[in-house]
């Protein structure tokens, strides 16, 4: 470690300025996340959505501010590489006793990447590997809230304990009937645990902040009984006469549904994010830490950790990148690495005439999805710039395709291929391929899921645009998820019309349309010929989702959304909901199996 008085005197001040930039970012991030409680209490759903969008932008704004400050105050373009190394060492020293060191390291990387050439993206200048351990970090300062609270009930006080757990969150809205809801939780718990026999160290541990998303607040924790641990989450919603506990979710599978990559990020008030992630990872060991950071709204940290994992995978694998299986897209060139469960998407330089779009418009669509409520039906994407790949790991056919279609984004530097901009997304089986290869019962399920996916998107004010099977994927749990975003629109921006009746026989026999079509006009009845050529598929689709071919279905939802309605999203199966008929909603506002 460089003592402050050695080396370039500016190094310490630059390091401090960078940390001040991060601290401002996390303070604003945390304030917005904490304010989700008041928005939930007021049922301010539009405010919740607005805060979700704005919070995603905070990070890049603070990075830009810090870069501007460093250039203006310290003339960083003139610094030697030795000084930059000193900056990093001073920064490490400033992170001693910091509560978010891993996030601060990522912020350092983001700022430095704006100032240095990529040839300096190594561990001497940025944090390729973390320098500060977060393993034992905890909220233990006087006056701070711990990461979780532990409760030690007995058989006779179990109901009282659940009451206390709920009341400790101090929600400023009364419950409809908390006694009733606690009894439902108790019955679900006893059913999950196979009765109740308290053993040594029986306790209920609950994370100290509720998890807010959409119109719900989720109480998350685990039940420890001897050597057994059972994760749980209790969704809290607004009912007709107050708050209600809507369900009791138990086990890793239910939690994975809740924290799916196809859902919007949570609002959670965290002093020590690494401790929260560690708690969640103990309940979901099959969930990567990078995905958990992203689920908590710390998507830049998720990106950073994902990339570290990707580099480690490259070191310990030997297969080659290839053109991804499936129908090639007109806008995106997609490739993958067979041993890695993600795909890489690069925007092409040119598009066929029917695709009236630009690279900037496509990027705007992907940003829209990032900021929108994805309702379990749109895959999250990781966006990267200037990614260096080892050339020898690419099949020649893929390199040729990249040069032909994405030449402006491709740079060859020695034995490395540099792609200036790309998206990385969870790999799924393209739905068109799945329908060709799956047995009949799975085909039927996938067709029903496809229609459900579209209806969930419509309820969230998203019109997919291109509804062809190839633009949807099937997850390992059989859930259908949309992943091609270059033609999406808000439902409220579309004009849904019926095809006008032909004026005369010549119109009916003509291969040309006889009616005017505006740029936002959509004719749902025309979807059928493109989707339903397979008789088996057609039979299932018409039995479950014939309304998708009716303009009235779309127009009704458009009017409902325009009137201010915010849809309900249930990231758990309807069967999990407590049997309270007054809270049952139409199917299109419910979600079944998640990814």
Secondary structure as the mmCIF struct_conf table of DSSP 4:
data_model
#
loop_
_struct_conf.conf_type_id
_struct_conf.id
_struct_conf.beg_label_comp_id
_struct_conf.beg_label_asym_id
_struct_conf.beg_label_seq_id
_struct_conf.end_label_comp_id
_struct_conf.end_label_asym_id
_struct_conf.end_label_seq_id
TURN_TY1_P TURN_TY1_P1 UNK A 4 UNK A 5
BEND BEND1 UNK A 6 UNK A 7
TURN_TY1_P TURN_TY1_P2 UNK A 9 UNK A 9
HELX_RH_AL_P HELX_RH_AL_P1 UNK A 10 UNK A 34
TURN_TY1_P TURN_TY1_P3 UNK A 35 UNK A 35
HELX_RH_AL_P HELX_RH_AL_P2 UNK A 36 UNK A 41
TURN_TY1_P TURN_TY1_P4 UNK A 42 UNK A 43
HELX_RH_AL_P HELX_RH_AL_P3 UNK A 45 UNK A 74
HELX_RH_3T_P HELX_RH_3T_P1 UNK A 76 UNK A 78
HELX_RH_AL_P HELX_RH_AL_P4 UNK A 81 UNK A 94
TURN_TY1_P TURN_TY1_P5 UNK A 95 UNK A 97
TURN_TY1_P TURN_TY1_P6 UNK A 99 UNK A 100
HELX_RH_AL_P HELX_RH_AL_P5 UNK A 101 UNK A 115
BEND BEND2 UNK A 116 UNK A 116
HELX_RH_3T_P HELX_RH_3T_P2 UNK A 118 UNK A 120
BEND BEND3 UNK A 122 UNK A 122
TURN_TY1_P TURN_TY1_P7 UNK A 123 UNK A 125
BEND BEND4 UNK A 126 UNK A 126
BEND BEND5 UNK A 128 UNK A 129
BEND BEND6 UNK A 131 UNK A 132
TURN_TY1_P TURN_TY1_P8 UNK A 135 UNK A 136
BEND BEND7 UNK A 141 UNK A 141
TURN_TY1_P TURN_TY1_P9 UNK A 142 UNK A 143
HELX_LH_PP_P HELX_LH_PP_P1 UNK A 144 UNK A 146
BEND BEND8 UNK A 147 UNK A 147
STRN STRN1 UNK A 148 UNK A 151
TURN_TY1_P TURN_TY1_P10 UNK A 155 UNK A 157
HELX_RH_AL_P HELX_RH_AL_P6 UNK A 158 UNK A 167
TURN_TY1_P TURN_TY1_P11 UNK A 168 UNK A 169
BEND BEND9 UNK A 172 UNK A 173
STRN STRN2 UNK A 175 UNK A 175
BEND BEND10 UNK A 176 UNK A 176
HELX_RH_AL_P HELX_RH_AL_P7 UNK A 178 UNK A 193
TURN_TY1_P TURN_TY1_P12 UNK A 194 UNK A 194
BEND BEND11 UNK A 195 UNK A 195
TURN_TY1_P TURN_TY1_P13 UNK A 200 UNK A 201
STRN STRN3 UNK A 203 UNK A 207
BEND BEND12 UNK A 208 UNK A 209
STRN STRN4 UNK A 211 UNK A 213
TURN_TY1_P TURN_TY1_P14 UNK A 214 UNK A 215
STRN STRN5 UNK A 216 UNK A 225
TURN_TY1_P TURN_TY1_P15 UNK A 226 UNK A 227
STRN STRN6 UNK A 228 UNK A 238
BEND BEND13 UNK A 240 UNK A 242
STRN STRN7 UNK A 243 UNK A 245
STRN STRN8 UNK A 247 UNK A 247
STRN STRN9 UNK A 249 UNK A 250
HELX_RH_AL_P HELX_RH_AL_P8 UNK A 251 UNK A 258
TURN_TY1_P TURN_TY1_P16 UNK A 259 UNK A 259
TURN_TY1_P TURN_TY1_P17 UNK A 261 UNK A 262
BEND BEND14 UNK A 263 UNK A 263
HELX_LH_PP_P HELX_LH_PP_P2 UNK A 264 UNK A 266
STRN STRN10 UNK A 267 UNK A 267
BEND BEND15 UNK A 271 UNK A 271
HELX_RH_AL_P HELX_RH_AL_P9 UNK A 273 UNK A 283
TURN_TY1_P TURN_TY1_P18 UNK A 285 UNK A 286
BEND BEND16 UNK A 287 UNK A 287
HELX_RH_AL_P HELX_RH_AL_P10 UNK A 289 UNK A 295
TURN_TY1_P TURN_TY1_P19 UNK A 296 UNK A 297
HELX_RH_AL_P HELX_RH_AL_P11 UNK A 299 UNK A 315
TURN_TY1_P TURN_TY1_P20 UNK A 316 UNK A 316
STRN STRN11 UNK A 321 UNK A 323
HELX_LH_PP_P HELX_LH_PP_P3 UNK A 324 UNK A 324
BEND BEND17 UNK A 325 UNK A 326
HELX_LH_PP_P HELX_LH_PP_P4 UNK A 327 UNK A 329
BEND BEND18 UNK A 330 UNK A 331
STRN STRN12 UNK A 332 UNK A 337
TURN_TY1_P TURN_TY1_P21 UNK A 338 UNK A 339
BEND BEND19 UNK A 340 UNK A 341
STRN STRN13 UNK A 342 UNK A 347
BEND BEND20 UNK A 349 UNK A 349
TURN_TY1_P TURN_TY1_P22 UNK A 353 UNK A 354
HELX_RH_AL_P HELX_RH_AL_P12 UNK A 359 UNK A 371
BEND BEND21 UNK A 372 UNK A 372
TURN_TY1_P TURN_TY1_P23 UNK A 375 UNK A 377
STRN STRN14 UNK A 378 UNK A 378
STRN STRN15 UNK A 381 UNK A 390
HELX_RH_3T_P HELX_RH_3T_P3 UNK A 391 UNK A 393
STRN STRN16 UNK A 394 UNK A 394
HELX_RH_AL_P HELX_RH_AL_P13 UNK A 396 UNK A 405
BEND BEND22 UNK A 406 UNK A 406
HELX_RH_3T_P HELX_RH_3T_P4 UNK A 407 UNK A 409
STRN STRN17 UNK A 410 UNK A 413
TURN_TY1_P TURN_TY1_P24 UNK A 414 UNK A 415
STRN STRN18 UNK A 416 UNK A 426
STRN STRN19 UNK A 429 UNK A 430
HELX_RH_AL_P HELX_RH_AL_P14 UNK A 431 UNK A 437
BEND BEND23 UNK A 438 UNK A 438
HELX_RH_AL_P HELX_RH_AL_P15 UNK A 440 UNK A 459
TURN_TY1_P TURN_TY1_P25 UNK A 460 UNK A 461
STRN STRN20 UNK A 462 UNK A 463
BEND BEND24 UNK A 465 UNK A 465
HELX_RH_3T_P HELX_RH_3T_P5 UNK A 469 UNK A 471
STRN STRN21 UNK A 472 UNK A 474
TURN_TY1_P TURN_TY1_P26 UNK A 476 UNK A 477
BEND BEND25 UNK A 478 UNK A 478
STRN STRN22 UNK A 480 UNK A 482
TURN_TY1_P TURN_TY1_P27 UNK A 486 UNK A 487
STRN STRN23 UNK A 489 UNK A 490
HELX_RH_3T_P HELX_RH_3T_P6 UNK A 491 UNK A 493
STRN STRN24 UNK A 495 UNK A 496
HELX_LH_PP_P HELX_LH_PP_P5 UNK A 498 UNK A 502
BEND BEND26 UNK A 503 UNK A 504
HELX_RH_AL_P HELX_RH_AL_P16 UNK A 505 UNK A 509
BEND BEND27 UNK A 511 UNK A 512
BEND BEND28 UNK A 515 UNK A 515
TURN_TY1_P TURN_TY1_P28 UNK A 519 UNK A 520
STRN STRN25 UNK A 521 UNK A 522
HELX_RH_3T_P HELX_RH_3T_P7 UNK A 524 UNK A 526
HELX_RH_AL_P HELX_RH_AL_P17 UNK A 527 UNK A 531
BEND BEND29 UNK A 534 UNK A 534
HELX_RH_AL_P HELX_RH_AL_P18 UNK A 535 UNK A 545
HELX_RH_3T_P HELX_RH_3T_P8 UNK A 546 UNK A 549
HELX_RH_AL_P HELX_RH_AL_P19 UNK A 551 UNK A 562
TURN_TY1_P TURN_TY1_P29 UNK A 563 UNK A 564
BEND BEND30 UNK A 571 UNK A 572
HELX_RH_3T_P HELX_RH_3T_P9 UNK A 574 UNK A 576
STRN STRN26 UNK A 577 UNK A 577
BEND BEND31 UNK A 579 UNK A 579
HELX_RH_3T_P HELX_RH_3T_P10 UNK A 581 UNK A 583
HELX_RH_3T_P HELX_RH_3T_P11 UNK A 587 UNK A 589
#
